[in-house]
Amino acid sequence: MKHYVCTGECGGVAETPGVCSVTTCSNYDHELVECNCTDGKHSTVLKKCENCGKICDGNCDVDTFKPELPA
């Protein structure tokens, strides 16, 4: 079933196209992305960060993962 997902950290889901309405989300007021998954995981739309495991587009705020800092 077609649905629409926020790719920000809120991970909001809607039945109709629109924008993210969660004011604390980094994708607030950005378009939701169409998804057709049937398992509710939205794996074709949402990708977890390789650094922290959260949905953050690789721009996580975990200091140890910032390239400018030594590991």
mmCIF file of the N, C-alpha and C atoms, coordinates in Angstrom:
data_MODEL
# 
_entry.id   MODEL 
# 
loop_
_atom_site.group_PDB 
_atom_site.id 
_atom_site.type_symbol 
_atom_site.label_atom_id 
_atom_site.label_alt_id 
_atom_site.label_comp_id 
_atom_site.label_asym_id 
_atom_site.label_entity_id 
_atom_site.label_seq_id 
_atom_site.pdbx_PDB_ins_code 
_atom_site.Cartn_x 
_atom_site.Cartn_y 
_atom_site.Cartn_z 
_atom_site.occupancy 
_atom_site.B_iso_or_equiv 
_atom_site.pdbx_formal_charge 
_atom_site.auth_seq_id 
_atom_site.auth_comp_id 
_atom_site.auth_asym_id 
_atom_site.auth_atom_id 
_atom_site.pdbx_PDB_model_num 
ATOM 1   N N  . MET A 1 1  ? 0.838  -1.178 0.000  1.00 0.00 ? 1  MET A N  1 
ATOM 2   C CA . MET A 1 1  ? 0.000  0.000  0.000  1.00 0.00 ? 1  MET A CA 1 
ATOM 3   C C  . MET A 1 1  ? 0.886  1.245  0.000  1.00 0.00 ? 1  MET A C  1 
ATOM 4   N N  . LYS A 1 2  ? 0.605  2.177  -0.854 1.00 0.00 ? 2  LYS A N  1 
ATOM 5   C CA . LYS A 1 2  ? 1.381  3.409  -0.963 1.00 0.00 ? 2  LYS A CA 1 
ATOM 6   C C  . LYS A 1 2  ? 1.171  4.273  0.283  1.00 0.00 ? 2  LYS A C  1 
ATOM 7   N N  . HIS A 1 3  ? 2.278  4.790  0.817  1.00 0.00 ? 3  HIS A N  1 
ATOM 8   C CA . HIS A 1 3  ? 2.239  5.709  1.937  1.00 0.00 ? 3  HIS A CA 1 
ATOM 9   C C  . HIS A 1 3  ? 3.432  6.655  1.805  1.00 0.00 ? 3  HIS A C  1 
ATOM 10  N N  . TYR A 1 4  ? 3.523  7.612  2.692  1.00 0.00 ? 4  TYR A N  1 
ATOM 11  C CA . TYR A 1 4  ? 4.539  8.651  2.581  1.00 0.00 ? 4  TYR A CA 1 
ATOM 12  C C  . TYR A 1 4  ? 5.281  8.761  3.904  1.00 0.00 ? 4  TYR A C  1 
ATOM 13  N N  . VAL A 1 5  ? 6.616  8.826  3.820  1.00 0.00 ? 5  VAL A N  1 
ATOM 14  C CA . VAL A 1 5  ? 7.462  8.734  4.997  1.00 0.00 ? 5  VAL A CA 1 
ATOM 15  C C  . VAL A 1 5  ? 8.376  9.951  5.101  1.00 0.00 ? 5  VAL A C  1 
ATOM 16  N N  . CYS A 1 6  ? 8.563  10.419 6.329  1.00 0.00 ? 6  CYS A N  1 
ATOM 17  C CA . CYS A 1 6  ? 9.550  11.462 6.586  1.00 0.00 ? 6  CYS A CA 1 
ATOM 18  C C  . CYS A 1 6  ? 10.911 10.782 6.716  1.00 0.00 ? 6  CYS A C  1 
ATOM 19  N N  . THR A 1 7  ? 11.911 11.294 6.029  1.00 0.00 ? 7  THR A N  1 
ATOM 20  C CA . THR A 1 7  ? 13.250 10.711 6.104  1.00 0.00 ? 7  THR A CA 1 
ATOM 21  C C  . THR A 1 7  ? 14.084 11.345 7.209  1.00 0.00 ? 7  THR A C  1 
ATOM 22  N N  . GLY A 1 8  ? 13.478 12.221 7.996  1.00 0.00 ? 8  GLY A N  1 
ATOM 23  C CA . GLY A 1 8  ? 14.155 12.783 9.169  1.00 0.00 ? 8  GLY A CA 1 
ATOM 24  C C  . GLY A 1 8  ? 14.057 11.824 10.336 1.00 0.00 ? 8  GLY A C  1 
ATOM 25  N N  . GLU A 1 9  ? 14.590 12.237 11.473 1.00 0.00 ? 9  GLU A N  1 
ATOM 26  C CA . GLU A 1 9  ? 14.629 11.339 12.622 1.00 0.00 ? 9  GLU A CA 1 
ATOM 27  C C  . GLU A 1 9  ? 13.264 11.004 13.202 1.00 0.00 ? 9  GLU A C  1 
ATOM 28  N N  . CYS A 1 10 ? 12.226 11.767 12.878 1.00 0.00 ? 10 CYS A N  1 
ATOM 29  C CA . CYS A 1 10 ? 10.899 11.439 13.420 1.00 0.00 ? 10 CYS A CA 1 
ATOM 30  C C  . CYS A 1 10 ? 10.314 10.203 12.736 1.00 0.00 ? 10 CYS A C  1 
ATOM 31  N N  . GLY A 1 11 ? 10.675 9.973  11.457 1.00 0.00 ? 11 GLY A N  1 
ATOM 32  C CA . GLY A 1 11 ? 10.189 8.787  10.749 1.00 0.00 ? 11 GLY A CA 1 
ATOM 33  C C  . GLY A 1 11 ? 8.687  8.751  10.581 1.00 0.00 ? 11 GLY A C  1 
ATOM 34  N N  . GLY A 1 12 ? 8.066  9.909  10.550 1.00 0.00 ? 12 GLY A N  1 
ATOM 35  C CA . GLY A 1 12 ? 6.609  9.987  10.438 1.00 0.00 ? 12 GLY A CA 1 
ATOM 36  C C  . GLY A 1 12 ? 6.082  9.337  9.166  1.00 0.00 ? 12 GLY A C  1 
ATOM 37  N N  . VAL A 1 13 ? 4.852  8.831  9.241  1.00 0.00 ? 13 VAL A N  1 
ATOM 38  C CA . VAL A 1 13 ? 4.207  8.159  8.115  1.00 0.00 ? 13 VAL A CA 1 
ATOM 39  C C  . VAL A 1 13 ? 2.826  8.768  7.913  1.00 0.00 ? 13 VAL A C  1 
ATOM 40  N N  . ALA A 1 14 ? 2.467  8.986  6.643  1.00 0.00 ? 14 ALA A N  1 
ATOM 41  C CA . ALA A 1 14 ? 1.145  9.523  6.316  1.00 0.00 ? 14 ALA A CA 1 
ATOM 42  C C  . ALA A 1 14 ? 0.555  8.741  5.155  1.00 0.00 ? 14 ALA A C  1 
ATOM 43  N N  . GLU A 1 15 ? -0.749 8.745  5.065  1.00 0.00 ? 15 GLU A N  1 
ATOM 44  C CA . GLU A 1 15 ? -1.437 8.061  3.967  1.00 0.00 ? 15 GLU A CA 1 
ATOM 45  C C  . GLU A 1 15 ? -1.508 8.920  2.718  1.00 0.00 ? 15 GLU A C  1 
ATOM 46  N N  . THR A 1 16 ? -1.283 10.216 2.871  1.00 0.00 ? 16 THR A N  1 
ATOM 47  C CA . THR A 1 16 ? -1.365 11.141 1.742  1.00 0.00 ? 16 THR A CA 1 
ATOM 48  C C  . THR A 1 16 ? -0.073 11.955 1.639  1.00 0.00 ? 16 THR A C  1 
ATOM 49  N N  . PRO A 1 17 ? 0.246  12.455 0.443  1.00 0.00 ? 17 PRO A N  1 
ATOM 50  C CA . PRO A 1 17 ? 1.453  13.274 0.285  1.00 0.00 ? 17 PRO A CA 1 
ATOM 51  C C  . PRO A 1 17 ? 1.361  14.523 1.159  1.00 0.00 ? 17 PRO A C  1 
ATOM 52  N N  . GLY A 1 18 ? 2.500  15.034 1.531  1.00 0.00 ? 18 GLY A N  1 
ATOM 53  C CA . GLY A 1 18 ? 2.520  16.242 2.344  1.00 0.00 ? 18 GLY A CA 1 
ATOM 54  C C  . GLY A 1 18 ? 3.922  16.545 2.799  1.00 0.00 ? 18 GLY A C  1 
ATOM 55  N N  . VAL A 1 19 ? 4.023  17.289 3.877  1.00 0.00 ? 19 VAL A N  1 
ATOM 56  C CA . VAL A 1 19 ? 5.314  17.653 4.451  1.00 0.00 ? 19 VAL A CA 1 
ATOM 57  C C  . VAL A 1 19 ? 5.357  17.204 5.903  1.00 0.00 ? 19 VAL A C  1 
ATOM 58  N N  . CYS A 1 20 ? 6.572  17.087 6.436  1.00 0.00 ? 20 CYS A N  1 
ATOM 59  C CA . CYS A 1 20 ? 6.730  16.718 7.838  1.00 0.00 ? 20 CYS A CA 1 
ATOM 60  C C  . CYS A 1 20 ? 6.200  17.854 8.700  1.00 0.00 ? 20 CYS A C  1 
ATOM 61  N N  . SER A 1 21 ? 5.391  17.500 9.688  1.00 0.00 ? 21 SER A N  1 
ATOM 62  C CA . SER A 1 21 ? 4.799  18.512 10.560 1.00 0.00 ? 21 SER A CA 1 
ATOM 63  C C  . SER A 1 21 ? 5.362  18.486 11.977 1.00 0.00 ? 21 SER A C  1 
ATOM 64  N N  . VAL A 1 22 ? 6.409  17.691 12.198 1.00 0.00 ? 22 VAL A N  1 
ATOM 65  C CA . VAL A 1 22 ? 7.031  17.606 13.523 1.00 0.00 ? 22 VAL A CA 1 
ATOM 66  C C  . VAL A 1 22 ? 8.079  18.705 13.636 1.00 0.00 ? 22 VAL A C  1 
ATOM 67  N N  . THR A 1 23 ? 7.795  19.716 14.432 1.00 0.00 ? 23 THR A N  1 
ATOM 68  C CA . THR A 1 23 ? 8.657  20.897 14.487 1.00 0.00 ? 23 THR A CA 1 
ATOM 69  C C  . THR A 1 23 ? 10.067 20.603 14.993 1.00 0.00 ? 23 THR A C  1 
ATOM 70  N N  . THR A 1 24 ? 10.254 19.520 15.722 1.00 0.00 ? 24 THR A N  1 
ATOM 71  C CA . THR A 1 24 ? 11.585 19.184 16.229 1.00 0.00 ? 24 THR A CA 1 
ATOM 72  C C  . THR A 1 24 ? 12.382 18.292 15.288 1.00 0.00 ? 24 THR A C  1 
ATOM 73  N N  . CYS A 1 25 ? 11.798 17.902 14.162 1.00 0.00 ? 25 CYS A N  1 
ATOM 74  C CA . CYS A 1 25 ? 12.456 17.024 13.194 1.00 0.00 ? 25 CYS A CA 1 
ATOM 75  C C  . CYS A 1 25 ? 13.328 17.860 12.252 1.00 0.00 ? 25 CYS A C  1 
ATOM 76  N N  . SER A 1 26 ? 14.469 17.297 11.877 1.00 0.00 ? 26 SER A N  1 
ATOM 77  C CA . SER A 1 26 ? 15.365 18.008 10.954 1.00 0.00 ? 26 SER A CA 1 
ATOM 78  C C  . SER A 1 26 ? 14.751 18.173 9.570  1.00 0.00 ? 26 SER A C  1 
ATOM 79  N N  . ASN A 1 27 ? 13.730 17.388 9.259  1.00 0.00 ? 27 ASN A N  1 
ATOM 80  C CA . ASN A 1 27 ? 13.052 17.506 7.962  1.00 0.00 ? 27 ASN A CA 1 
ATOM 81  C C  . ASN A 1 27 ? 11.708 18.211 8.080  1.00 0.00 ? 27 ASN A C  1 
ATOM 82  N N  . TYR A 1 28 ? 11.525 18.976 9.142  1.00 0.00 ? 28 TYR A N  1 
ATOM 83  C CA . TYR A 1 28 ? 10.291 19.738 9.325  1.00 0.00 ? 28 TYR A CA 1 
ATOM 84  C C  . TYR A 1 28 ? 10.010 20.575 8.085  1.00 0.00 ? 28 TYR A C  1 
ATOM 85  N N  . ASP A 1 29 ? 8.790  20.485 7.609  1.00 0.00 ? 29 ASP A N  1 
ATOM 86  C CA . ASP A 1 29 ? 8.300  21.238 6.450  1.00 0.00 ? 29 ASP A CA 1 
ATOM 87  C C  . ASP A 1 29 ? 8.910  20.776 5.126  1.00 0.00 ? 29 ASP A C  1 
ATOM 88  N N  . HIS A 1 30 ? 9.624  19.641 5.107  1.00 0.00 ? 30 HIS A N  1 
ATOM 89  C CA . HIS A 1 30 ? 10.131 19.045 3.873  1.00 0.00 ? 30 HIS A CA 1 
ATOM 90  C C  . HIS A 1 30 ? 9.137  17.988 3.387  1.00 0.00 ? 30 HIS A C  1 
ATOM 91  N N  . GLU A 1 31 ? 9.136  17.755 2.093  1.00 0.00 ? 31 GLU A N  1 
ATOM 92  C CA . GLU A 1 31 ? 8.217  16.784 1.491  1.00 0.00 ? 31 GLU A CA 1 
ATOM 93  C C  . GLU A 1 31 ? 8.442  15.377 2.042  1.00 0.00 ? 31 GLU A C  1 
ATOM 94  N N  . LEU A 1 32 ? 7.341  14.652 2.251  1.00 0.00 ? 32 LEU A N  1 
ATOM 95  C CA . LEU A 1 32 ? 7.413  13.243 2.615  1.00 0.00 ? 32 LEU A CA 1 
ATOM 96  C C  . LEU A 1 32 ? 7.752  12.456 1.356  1.00 0.00 ? 32 LEU A C  1 
ATOM 97  N N  . VAL A 1 33 ? 8.395  11.305 1.518  1.00 0.00 ? 33 VAL A N  1 
ATOM 98  C CA . VAL A 1 33 ? 8.844  10.490 0.395  1.00 0.00 ? 33 VAL A CA 1 
ATOM 99  C C  . VAL A 1 33 ? 7.909  9.298  0.220  1.00 0.00 ? 33 VAL A C  1 
ATOM 100 N N  . GLU A 1 34 ? 7.513  9.050  -1.026 1.00 0.00 ? 34 GLU A N  1 
ATOM 101 C CA . GLU A 1 34 ? 6.612  7.932  -1.312 1.00 0.00 ? 34 GLU A CA 1 
ATOM 102 C C  . GLU A 1 34 ? 7.296  6.598  -1.021 1.00 0.00 ? 34 GLU A C  1 
ATOM 103 N N  . CYS A 1 35 ? 6.559  5.680  -0.396 1.00 0.00 ? 35 CYS A N  1 
ATOM 104 C CA . CYS A 1 35 ? 7.077  4.360  -0.060 1.00 0.00 ? 35 CYS A CA 1 
ATOM 105 C C  . CYS A 1 35 ? 5.979  3.334  -0.341 1.00 0.00 ? 35 CYS A C  1 
ATOM 106 N N  . ASN A 1 36 ? 6.377  2.175  -0.812 1.00 0.00 ? 36 ASN A N  1 
ATOM 107 C CA . ASN A 1 36 ? 5.409  1.121  -1.118 1.00 0.00 ? 36 ASN A CA 1 
ATOM 108 C C  . ASN A 1 36 ? 5.678  -0.163 -0.344 1.00 0.00 ? 36 ASN A C  1 
ATOM 109 N N  . CYS A 1 37 ? 6.438  -0.070 0.749  1.00 0.00 ? 37 CYS A N  1 
ATOM 110 C CA . CYS A 1 37 ? 6.766  -1.285 1.496  1.00 0.00 ? 37 CYS A CA 1 
ATOM 111 C C  . CYS A 1 37 ? 5.502  -1.883 2.121  1.00 0.00 ? 37 CYS A C  1 
ATOM 112 N N  . THR A 1 38 ? 5.567  -3.162 2.399  1.00 0.00 ? 38 THR A N  1 
ATOM 113 C CA . THR A 1 38 ? 4.433  -3.837 3.039  1.00 0.00 ? 38 THR A CA 1 
ATOM 114 C C  . THR A 1 38 ? 4.772  -4.298 4.454  1.00 0.00 ? 38 THR A C  1 
ATOM 115 N N  . ASP A 1 39 ? 6.056  -4.151 4.849  1.00 0.00 ? 39 ASP A N  1 
ATOM 116 C CA . ASP A 1 39 ? 6.469  -4.624 6.170  1.00 0.00 ? 39 ASP A CA 1 
ATOM 117 C C  . ASP A 1 39 ? 6.591  -3.508 7.208  1.00 0.00 ? 39 ASP A C  1 
ATOM 118 N N  . GLY A 1 40 ? 6.354  -2.257 6.796  1.00 0.00 ? 40 GLY A N  1 
ATOM 119 C CA . GLY A 1 40 ? 6.420  -1.133 7.727  1.00 0.00 ? 40 GLY A CA 1 
ATOM 120 C C  . GLY A 1 40 ? 7.830  -0.687 8.079  1.00 0.00 ? 40 GLY A C  1 
ATOM 121 N N  . LYS A 1 41 ? 8.838  -1.256 7.434  1.00 0.00 ? 41 LYS A N  1 
ATOM 122 C CA . LYS A 1 41 ? 10.230 -0.888 7.741  1.00 0.00 ? 41 LYS A CA 1 
ATOM 123 C C  . LYS A 1 41 ? 10.747 0.230  6.850  1.00 0.00 ? 41 LYS A C  1 
ATOM 124 N N  . HIS A 1 42 ? 10.095 0.483  5.741  1.00 0.00 ? 42 HIS A N  1 
ATOM 125 C CA . HIS A 1 42 ? 10.451 1.563  4.810  1.00 0.00 ? 42 HIS A CA 1 
ATOM 126 C C  . HIS A 1 42 ? 11.910 1.472  4.369  1.00 0.00 ? 42 HIS A C  1 
ATOM 127 N N  . SER A 1 43 ? 12.413 0.260  4.215  1.00 0.00 ? 43 SER A N  1 
ATOM 128 C CA . SER A 1 43 ? 13.839 0.061  3.929  1.00 0.00 ? 43 SER A CA 1 
ATOM 129 C C  . SER A 1 43 ? 14.280 0.616  2.585  1.00 0.00 ? 43 SER A C  1 
ATOM 130 N N  . THR A 1 44 ? 13.364 0.819  1.653  1.00 0.00 ? 44 THR A N  1 
ATOM 131 C CA . THR A 1 44 ? 13.757 1.412  0.373  1.00 0.00 ? 44 THR A CA 1 
ATOM 132 C C  . THR A 1 44 ? 13.858 2.927  0.477  1.00 0.00 ? 44 THR A C  1 
ATOM 133 N N  . VAL A 1 45 ? 13.302 3.501  1.540  1.00 0.00 ? 45 VAL A N  1 
ATOM 134 C CA . VAL A 1 45 ? 13.294 4.947  1.725  1.00 0.00 ? 45 VAL A CA 1 
ATOM 135 C C  . VAL A 1 45 ? 14.236 5.377  2.844  1.00 0.00 ? 45 VAL A C  1 
ATOM 136 N N  . LEU A 1 46 ? 14.197 4.671  3.955  1.00 0.00 ? 46 LEU A N  1 
ATOM 137 C CA . LEU A 1 46 ? 14.987 5.041  5.123  1.00 0.00 ? 46 LEU A CA 1 
ATOM 138 C C  . LEU A 1 46 ? 16.243 4.196  5.220  1.00 0.00 ? 46 LEU A C  1 
ATOM 139 N N  . LYS A 1 47 ? 17.351 4.822  5.351  1.00 0.00 ? 47 LYS A N  1 
ATOM 140 C CA . LYS A 1 47 ? 18.629 4.135  5.506  1.00 0.00 ? 47 LYS A CA 1 
ATOM 141 C C  . LYS A 1 47 ? 19.236 4.549  6.844  1.00 0.00 ? 47 LYS A C  1 
ATOM 142 N N  . LYS A 1 48 ? 19.697 3.572  7.612  1.00 0.00 ? 48 LYS A N  1 
ATOM 143 C CA . LYS A 1 48 ? 20.322 3.888  8.894  1.00 0.00 ? 48 LYS A CA 1 
ATOM 144 C C  . LYS A 1 48 ? 21.757 4.348  8.674  1.00 0.00 ? 48 LYS A C  1 
ATOM 145 N N  . CYS A 1 49 ? 22.187 5.264  9.500  1.00 0.00 ? 49 CYS A N  1 
ATOM 146 C CA . CYS A 1 49 ? 23.542 5.800  9.451  1.00 0.00 ? 49 CYS A CA 1 
ATOM 147 C C  . CYS A 1 49 ? 24.546 4.691  9.735  1.00 0.00 ? 49 CYS A C  1 
ATOM 148 N N  . GLU A 1 50 ? 25.605 4.647  8.949  1.00 0.00 ? 50 GLU A N  1 
ATOM 149 C CA . GLU A 1 50 ? 26.656 3.657  9.157  1.00 0.00 ? 50 GLU A CA 1 
ATOM 150 C C  . GLU A 1 50 ? 27.440 3.935  10.440 1.00 0.00 ? 50 GLU A C  1 
ATOM 151 N N  . ASN A 1 51 ? 27.411 5.170  10.919 1.00 0.00 ? 51 ASN A N  1 
ATOM 152 C CA . ASN A 1 51 ? 28.166 5.548  12.108 1.00 0.00 ? 51 ASN A CA 1 
ATOM 153 C C  . ASN A 1 51 ? 27.416 5.257  13.404 1.00 0.00 ? 51 ASN A C  1 
ATOM 154 N N  . CYS A 1 52 ? 26.180 5.732  13.495 1.00 0.00 ? 52 CYS A N  1 
ATOM 155 C CA . CYS A 1 52 ? 25.486 5.633  14.777 1.00 0.00 ? 52 CYS A CA 1 
ATOM 156 C C  . CYS A 1 52 ? 24.289 4.691  14.761 1.00 0.00 ? 52 CYS A C  1 
ATOM 157 N N  . GLY A 1 53 ? 23.863 4.222  13.581 1.00 0.00 ? 53 GLY A N  1 
ATOM 158 C CA . GLY A 1 53 ? 22.744 3.294  13.499 1.00 0.00 ? 53 GLY A CA 1 
ATOM 159 C C  . GLY A 1 53 ? 21.380 3.953  13.529 1.00 0.00 ? 53 GLY A C  1 
ATOM 160 N N  . LYS A 1 54 ? 21.355 5.287  13.583 1.00 0.00 ? 54 LYS A N  1 
ATOM 161 C CA . LYS A 1 54 ? 20.089 6.015  13.579 1.00 0.00 ? 54 LYS A CA 1 
ATOM 162 C C  . LYS A 1 54 ? 19.835 6.558  12.182 1.00 0.00 ? 54 LYS A C  1 
ATOM 163 N N  . ILE A 1 55 ? 18.673 7.124  11.971 1.00 0.00 ? 55 ILE A N  1 
ATOM 164 C CA . ILE A 1 55 ? 18.358 7.742  10.694 1.00 0.00 ? 55 ILE A CA 1 
ATOM 165 C C  . ILE A 1 55 ? 18.824 9.194  10.771 1.00 0.00 ? 55 ILE A C  1 
ATOM 166 N N  . CYS A 1 56 ? 20.031 9.445  10.283 1.00 0.00 ? 56 CYS A N  1 
ATOM 167 C CA . CYS A 1 56 ? 20.586 10.796 10.408 1.00 0.00 ? 56 CYS A CA 1 
ATOM 168 C C  . CYS A 1 56 ? 21.357 11.217 9.161  1.00 0.00 ? 56 CYS A C  1 
ATOM 169 N N  . ASP A 1 57 ? 21.275 10.461 8.103  1.00 0.00 ? 57 ASP A N  1 
ATOM 170 C CA . ASP A 1 57 ? 21.942 10.792 6.846  1.00 0.00 ? 57 ASP A CA 1 
ATOM 171 C C  . ASP A 1 57 ? 23.451 10.929 6.980  1.00 0.00 ? 57 ASP A C  1 
ATOM 172 N N  . GLY A 1 58 ? 24.042 10.271 7.971  1.00 0.00 ? 58 GLY A N  1 
ATOM 173 C CA . GLY A 1 58 ? 25.488 10.311 8.133  1.00 0.00 ? 58 GLY A CA 1 
ATOM 174 C C  . GLY A 1 58 ? 26.004 11.573 8.775  1.00 0.00 ? 58 GLY A C  1 
ATOM 175 N N  . ASN A 1 59 ? 25.118 12.481 9.118  1.00 0.00 ? 59 ASN A N  1 
ATOM 176 C CA . ASN A 1 59 ? 25.525 13.730 9.764  1.00 0.00 ? 59 ASN A CA 1 
ATOM 177 C C  . ASN A 1 59 ? 25.237 13.673 11.255 1.00 0.00 ? 59 ASN A C  1 
ATOM 178 N N  . CYS A 1 60 ? 25.532 12.524 11.848 1.00 0.00 ? 60 CYS A N  1 
ATOM 179 C CA . CYS A 1 60 ? 25.196 12.327 13.255 1.00 0.00 ? 60 CYS A CA 1 
ATOM 180 C C  . CYS A 1 60 ? 26.035 13.224 14.151 1.00 0.00 ? 60 CYS A C  1 
ATOM 181 N N  . ASP A 1 61 ? 25.539 13.422 15.356 1.00 0.00 ? 61 ASP A N  1 
ATOM 182 C CA . ASP A 1 61 ? 26.240 14.280 16.298 1.00 0.00 ? 61 ASP A CA 1 
ATOM 183 C C  . ASP A 1 61 ? 27.056 13.474 17.309 1.00 0.00 ? 61 ASP A C  1 
ATOM 184 N N  . VAL A 1 62 ? 27.369 12.239 16.976 1.00 0.00 ? 62 VAL A N  1 
ATOM 185 C CA . VAL A 1 62 ? 28.199 11.416 17.840 1.00 0.00 ? 62 VAL A CA 1 
ATOM 186 C C  . VAL A 1 62 ? 29.652 11.810 17.590 1.00 0.00 ? 62 VAL A C  1 
ATOM 187 N N  . ASP A 1 63 ? 30.266 12.479 18.543 1.00 0.00 ? 63 ASP A N  1 
ATOM 188 C CA . ASP A 1 63 ? 31.606 13.052 18.367 1.00 0.00 ? 63 ASP A CA 1 
ATOM 189 C C  . ASP A 1 63 ? 32.645 12.064 17.882 1.00 0.00 ? 63 ASP A C  1 
ATOM 190 N N  . THR A 1 64 ? 32.606 10.826 18.349 1.00 0.00 ? 64 THR A N  1 
ATOM 191 C CA . THR A 1 64 ? 33.645 9.865  17.966 1.00 0.00 ? 64 THR A CA 1 
ATOM 192 C C  . THR A 1 64 ? 33.597 9.502  16.502 1.00 0.00 ? 64 THR A C  1 
ATOM 193 N N  . PHE A 1 65 ? 32.502 9.839  15.830 1.00 0.00 ? 65 PHE A N  1 
ATOM 194 C CA . PHE A 1 65 ? 32.366 9.494  14.425 1.00 0.00 ? 65 PHE A CA 1 
ATOM 195 C C  . PHE A 1 65 ? 32.699 10.669 13.505 1.00 0.00 ? 65 PHE A C  1 
ATOM 196 N N  . LYS A 1 66 ? 32.934 11.830 14.084 1.00 0.00 ? 66 LYS A N  1 
ATOM 197 C CA . LYS A 1 66 ? 33.265 12.980 13.256 1.00 0.00 ? 66 LYS A CA 1 
ATOM 198 C C  . LYS A 1 66 ? 34.676 12.800 12.711 1.00 0.00 ? 66 LYS A C  1 
ATOM 199 N N  . PRO A 1 67 ? 34.855 12.898 11.418 1.00 0.00 ? 67 PRO A N  1 
ATOM 200 C CA . PRO A 1 67 ? 36.150 12.627 10.797 1.00 0.00 ? 67 PRO A CA 1 
ATOM 201 C C  . PRO A 1 67 ? 37.282 13.517 11.283 1.00 0.00 ? 67 PRO A C  1 
ATOM 202 N N  . GLU A 1 68 ? 36.965 14.716 11.755 1.00 0.00 ? 68 GLU A N  1 
ATOM 203 C CA . GLU A 1 68 ? 38.026 15.616 12.172 1.00 0.00 ? 68 GLU A CA 1 
ATOM 204 C C  . GLU A 1 68 ? 38.592 15.271 13.557 1.00 0.00 ? 68 GLU A C  1 
ATOM 205 N N  . LEU A 1 69 ? 37.946 14.340 14.264 1.00 0.00 ? 69 LEU A N  1 
ATOM 206 C CA . LEU A 1 69 ? 38.420 13.931 15.585 1.00 0.00 ? 69 LEU A CA 1 
ATOM 207 C C  . LEU A 1 69 ? 39.112 12.575 15.522 1.00 0.00 ? 69 LEU A C  1 
ATOM 208 N N  . PRO A 1 70 ? 40.158 12.385 16.304 1.00 0.00 ? 70 PRO A N  1 
ATOM 209 C CA . PRO A 1 70 ? 40.818 11.058 16.318 1.00 0.00 ? 70 PRO A CA 1 
ATOM 210 C C  . PRO A 1 70 ? 39.907 10.022 16.967 1.00 0.00 ? 70 PRO A C  1 
ATOM 211 N N  . ALA A 1 71 ? 40.017 8.802  16.521 1.00 0.00 ? 71 ALA A N  1 
ATOM 212 C CA . ALA A 1 71 ? 39.167 7.731  17.054 1.00 0.00 ? 71 ALA A CA 1 
ATOM 213 C C  . ALA A 1 71 ? 39.623 7.301  18.423 1.00 0.00 ? 71 ALA A C  1 
# 
